[in-house]
Amino acid sequence: MKVWMLVVVLGLLAVDVGAQPNPVTVRSSYNFFSRGVKKLETADYAGAEKDFDKAIELNAELIDAYFKRGMARYHLLMYREAVPDFTRTLEHNSSDAEAFLYRGICYLKLKEYGTALEDLNRSLQINPNNRRTIYYRGVVFYHRSNYLEA
């Protein structure tokens, strides 16, 4: 009976401890994130992508790391790989105009013009004066042979 109670108590402790984020892991994830941001700013996109990978591996709830990794992948011309990162960002913040913009550009580069236009339109709804979004929207219209809208 005592052994069984000890097993139950230890099992409950293990579940409780497992539910708490490890402060060292969280701190390490932020260290990798910060290093990735610096690499992104200095155009070391491959290094930035690796650091954001590690930050996400250590803390999957570090949502900013997904956007930044998407940016690194965008600059590495890894458009297909960047799309899920921008999507993850938008799952947590559906009013992020930049995430819609860059996901839209990725879809444009992948020649998925309809989806690109949806994202660029959504970006413009959130931030109507973004010239970059307006430009890429025109590029999509051009590729769709809609020259009057372009």
C-alpha positions in Angstrom: 0.0 0.0 0.0 2.8 2.4 0.9 4.6 1.7 -2.4 1.5 2.2 -4.4 0.9 5.6 -2.7 4.5 6.6 -3.3 4.2 5.8 -7.0 0.9 7.8 -7.3 2.5 10.8 -5.5 5.6 10.7 -7.6 3.5 10.3 -10.7 1.5 13.4 -9.7 4.7 15.3 -9.0 6.1 14.4 -12.4 3.0 15.6 -14.2 3.0 18.9 -12.2 6.7 19.5 -12.9 6.2 18.6 -16.6 3.5 21.2 -16.8 5.8 24.0 -15.7 8.1 25.5 -18.4 11.7 25.0 -17.6 13.1 28.5 -16.9 16.5 27.5 -18.3 15.0 26.3 -21.5 12.9 29.4 -21.8 15.9 31.7 -21.2 17.9 29.7 -23.7 15.2 30.0 -26.3 15.3 33.8 -25.9 19.1 33.8 -26.2 18.8 31.9 -29.5 16.0 34.3 -30.6 18.1 37.4 -29.8 21.1 36.0 -31.6 18.9 35.2 -34.6 17.6 38.8 -34.7 21.1 40.1 -34.8 22.0 37.7 -37.6 18.9 38.7 -39.5 19.8 42.4 -39.2 23.3 41.7 -40.6 22.0 39.6 -43.5 23.3 36.3 -42.1 20.0 34.7 -43.1 21.2 31.0 -42.9 22.6 31.6 -39.4 19.4 33.4 -38.4 17.3 30.6 -39.6 19.3 28.1 -37.5 19.0 30.2 -34.4 15.3 30.6 -34.8 15.0 26.9 -35.4 16.7 26.3 -32.1 14.6 28.9 -30.3 11.4 27.3 -31.5 12.7 23.8 -30.6 13.2 25.0 -27.1 10.0 27.1 -26.8 7.3 26.4 -29.4 5.2 29.3 -28.0 7.8 31.9 -28.9 5.6 33.2 -31.7 7.9 36.0 -32.8 10.5 33.4 -33.7 8.2 32.0 -36.3 7.8 35.4 -38.0 11.5 36.1 -37.9 12.3 32.6 -39.2 9.8 33.2 -42.0 11.7 36.4 -42.8 15.0 34.6 -42.8 13.6 31.9 -45.1 12.0 34.6 -47.3 15.5 36.2 -47.8 16.9 32.8 -48.5 14.3 32.4 -51.3 12.8 29.5 -49.3 9.2 30.7 -50.0 7.4 27.3 -49.5 9.2 26.9 -46.1 8.4 30.5 -45.0 4.6 30.2 -45.6 3.9 28.0 -42.5 6.0 30.4 -40.3 3.9 33.4 -41.4 0.7 31.2 -41.0 1.7 30.3 -37.4 2.2 34.0 -36.7 -1.2 34.8 -38.1 -2.8 32.1 -36.0 -1.8 34.1 -32.9 -2.3 37.5 -34.3 -4.8 37.8 -37.2 -4.2 41.5 -37.6 -0.5 41.3 -38.4 -0.3 43.2 -41.7 3.4 42.4 -42.2 2.8 38.6 -41.8 0.0 38.8 -44.4 2.3 40.9 -46.7 5.2 38.5 -46.6 3.1 35.4 -46.8 1.4 37.1 -49.8 4.8 37.8 -51.4 5.8 34.1 -50.8 2.6 32.9 -52.6 3.3 35.3 -55.4 6.8 33.9 -55.8 5.3 30.4 -55.8 2.9 31.6 -58.5 -0.2 31.0 -56.3 -1.7 34.3 -57.4 -5.2 33.9 -56.0 -3.9 33.1 -52.5 -1.3 35.9 -52.8 -4.0 38.4 -53.7 -6.1 37.3 -50.7 -3.2 37.9 -48.3 -2.2 41.2 -49.9 -5.8 42.4 -49.7 -6.0 41.4 -46.1 -2.8 43.3 -45.4 -4.2 46.4 -47.1 -7.4 46.1 -45.0 -5.2 46.3 -41.9 -2.7 48.9 -43.2 -4.2 50.7 -46.2 -1.2 52.9 -46.8 1.5 50.3 -47.1 3.1 51.1 -50.5 4.9 47.8 -50.6 1.7 45.9 -50.3 0.1 48.1 -53.0 3.1 47.4 -55.3 3.0 43.6 -54.8 -0.8 43.6 -55.3 -0.2 45.3 -58.7 2.4 42.6 -59.5 -0.2 39.9 -58.8 -2.7 41.7 -61.0 -0.1 41.9 -63.8 0.6 38.2 -63.6 -3.1 37.5 -63.7 -3.3 39.6 -66.9 -5.5 42.1 -65.1 -3.7 45.1 -66.5 -6.3 47.7 -65.6 -6.0 46.8 -61.9 -2.2 46.6 -62.0 
